[in-house]
Amino acid sequence: MTKVLLTSILPLLSTFFTICFAQKTKTEAYFPAANQWISKNPTELGLNPEKIKETIKFAQDNEIKNPRNMEVSHYQSFGKEPFGFAIGPFAERGEPTGLIIHKGYIVAQWGEPSRCDITHSVTKSFLSSVVGLAVDRGLIRSVSDTVASYVPPIEIYGNPVNRSADEFGKPEMLHLFDTPHNKTITWNSLLRQTSDWEGTLWGKPDWADRPDKDATKWLNRPRNKQGSVYEYNDVRVNVLSLAALNVWRKPLPQVLKENLMDKIGASNTWRWTGYRNSWVVLDGQAVQSVSGGGHWGGGMFINAFDMGRFGLLSLNKGKWNGQQILSENWVNQALTPTPAQPTYGYMNWFLNTDQKLLPSASAKSFYHLGNGTNMIYVDPDHDLVMVVRWISTEAMDGVVKKVLEAFPQK
């Protein structure tokens, strides 16, 4: 009787433990430790190696045509705008570069992934994350709050000791939110690029960034109600950066390093810079307010491996190896479409809403994007992160299409 019972039970137990083991294996995620990252052959993870090679060749064949000297590139593009002169550092960029990361493992790399290059507006995703950390810690009570109450008058560093008679009676402090319109602006609208902030910061008027073709609108147009109209504008991004600096009361690169980058094992080689004139006095010290991109130079200089780690953090809703770095609530907000621009969440989370941006990808996919093109593509459906640097904008969907062909077709 006992023997018969065991004979009938053992297969059930075997099935039970097999299922449990499979579920455990499925839920275990790999996160690379600092200074190391395991690579696996595509075939080990069920990917087609030939399609991976085609993806790499496609990326290399579609290098952006802009000069590799980024200062020259600037003056051939943004430098032509009013007040478009550079005020931050540039550096010569490298060759087309990229990483393909599946289930946390590197399955392919090309170019110079260890090279620290300017990443342009991917910097905005790091900036919005610093704001997210402030919200998670209660330094900002709600993104629905107006920013004005958080930002006191700001002293610019380097003002002359003896003011000339021409300056007598003029404001000596910088007031970011003192106009009737600017007083209404919320953190949420700055994060979504719907604030229509008015003013000049670091020598750049808000209207001079990607100026309207109709010059009569540069100075006198009516302001849009905050939150109602989307406009990609780096002056306003830099306003957010300066506001966040005043909330944290310490340099934002330090905030990012201590609270995010060190925790995901990023290298010690990335640098986040501002402009040569973006220094303020904060608690008795000169502190540089960093920029949200490389529009006039500066921003984040970073390698592809560190970009890949940030992409992996995004893929896992702010969690890294069991630790919640950014709250899941914040990531969900960042991935919520902006009513005035449904393909944009928080800066610089671009959403594939209705597959408008990347027709070949799932609507759940998203990416962090900077000029160049610098892209961190994140695809939850395929447990995939791909870093692609220095390809043409027109090739973005193509490179995604190529990599997805490497996956088993359903």
Stockholm file with secondary structure:
# STOCKHOLM 1.0

chainA/1-410         MTKVLLTSILPLLSTFFTICFAQKTKTEAYFPAANQWISKNPTELGLNPEKIKETIKFAQDNEIKNPRNMEVSHYQSFGKEPFGFAIGPFAERGEPTGLIIHKGYIVAQWGEPSRCDITHSVTKSFLSSVVGLAVDRGLIRSVSDTVASYVPPIEIYGNPVNRSADEFGKPEMLHLFDTPHNKTITWNSLLRQTSDWEGTLWGKPDWADRPDKDATKWLNRPRNKQGSVYEYNDVRVNVLSLAALNVWRKPLPQVLKENLMDKIGASNTWRWTGYRNSWVVLDGQAVQSVSGGGHWGGGMFINAFDMGRFGLLSLNKGKWNGQQILSENWVNQALTPTPAQPTYGYMNWFLNTDQKLLPSASAKSFYHLGNGTNMIYVDPDHDLVMVVRWISTEAMDGVVKKVLEAFPQK
#=GR chainA/1-410 SS CHHHHHHHHHHHHHHHHHHHHHHHHHHCCCCCCTTCCCBCCGGGGTCCHHHHHHHHHHHHHTBCCSCSSHHHHHHTTGGGSTTCCCCSCCCCCCSCEEEEEETTEEEEEESCTTCCEECGGGHHHHHHHHHHHHHHTTSSSCTTSBSGGGCCCBEETTCCSSCCGGGTTSCCSBCTTCSTTGGGCBHHHHHTTCCCCCSEETTEEGGGSSCCSSTTHHHHCCCCCTTSCCCCCHHHHHHHHHHHHHHHTSCHHHHHIIIIITTTTCCSCCEEEEEEEEEEEETTEEEEEECSSSTTSCEEEECHHHHHHHHHHHHTTTEETTEESSCHHHHHHHTSCBTTBTTBCSTTEEECGGGCSCTTSCTTCEEEEETTTEEEEEEGGGTEEEEEESBCGGGHHHHHHHHHTTSCCC
#=GC SS_cons         CHHHHHHHHHHHHHHHHHHHHHHHHHHCCCCCCTTCCCBCCGGGGTCCHHHHHHHHHHHHHTBCCSCSSHHHHHHTTGGGSTTCCCCSCCCCCCSCEEEEEETTEEEEEESCTTCCEECGGGHHHHHHHHHHHHHHTTSSSCTTSBSGGGCCCBEETTCCSSCCGGGTTSCCSBCTTCSTTGGGCBHHHHHTTCCCCCSEETTEEGGGSSCCSSTTHHHHCCCCCTTSCCCCCHHHHHHHHHHHHHHHTSCHHHHHIIIIITTTTCCSCCEEEEEEEEEEEETTEEEEEECSSSTTSCEEEECHHHHHHHHHHHHTTTEETTEESSCHHHHHHHTSCBTTBTTBCSTTEEECGGGCSCTTSCTTCEEEEETTTEEEEEEGGGTEEEEEESBCGGGHHHHHHHHHTTSCCC
//
